[in-house]
Amino acid sequence: MNTIVVATSNPGKIKEYQTLFPNFLVQSLKDVHYEKEIEENGTTFEENALAKAKQVSKDLGIPVIADDSGLEVDALHGRPGIFSARYAGDHNDEQNNVKLLEEMMGITDRTAQFVCVIALYFPDGKYYLSRGICKGEIVNTPKGKNGFGYDPCFYLKAYHKTMAELPMAEKNKISHRAKALNQLKELVYENFSDK
Ligand code: ITT
């Protein structure tokens, strides 16, 4: 089976990529035994996605996908943004959600968006970037068990549900990640399939 390496340590992202690419074997950094630290010092999703994909692609000598994503809340002037994973603690989804709802207490403007930037990097230095956005609102009380990260706090008006109440197949039709990936799908099929 053709493989795609996604330069991520986030199991939630890997599950989604595997469902989005049913004909490929999607491998995480752990799966390919990549243990080197990856610096995410960028000031934008684009810079961080590129840094992750570039480092791993150069080291492994193969094309690599990376994803930098997060939640931008309008009333918080776009925070937590690129710091979404480390907002309250180190990659602690539960603590992040508690902190978010505390910060949003008493605020009536609940609008927010999920952002995902995907970088596809080739070892010869060629690369592509794509950005996907999904708009919603921050709830008062988290709901749902699916997905990961801020999904239980992210309400989708059209579905009357939080992102964490949607089955993965539904999330994958409308998510920021799916939208970003759709723009790169052709390139992935061209470059990752056996010719
Ligand atoms: P890698 O860098 O190893 O890929 P990470 O979790 O650190 O994993 P990011 O720096 O891109 O990745 O941070 C993404 C964070 O944004 C993630 O941990 C969640 O808190 C949030 N996030 C991104 N996409 C999300 C989604 O689809 N649903 C809910 N939260 C999401």
Boltz pocket constraint, residues with backbone or C-beta under 6 A from the ligand:
constraints:
  - pocket:
      binder: B
      contacts: [[A, 7], [A, 8], [A, 9], [A, 10], [A, 13], [A, 67], [A, 68], [A, 69], [A, 70], [A, 71], [A, 81], [A, 82], [A, 84], [A, 85], [A, 91], [A, 96], [A, 114], [A, 115], [A, 147], [A, 148], [A, 149], [A, 150], [A, 151], [A, 175], [A, 177]]
      max_distance: 6.0
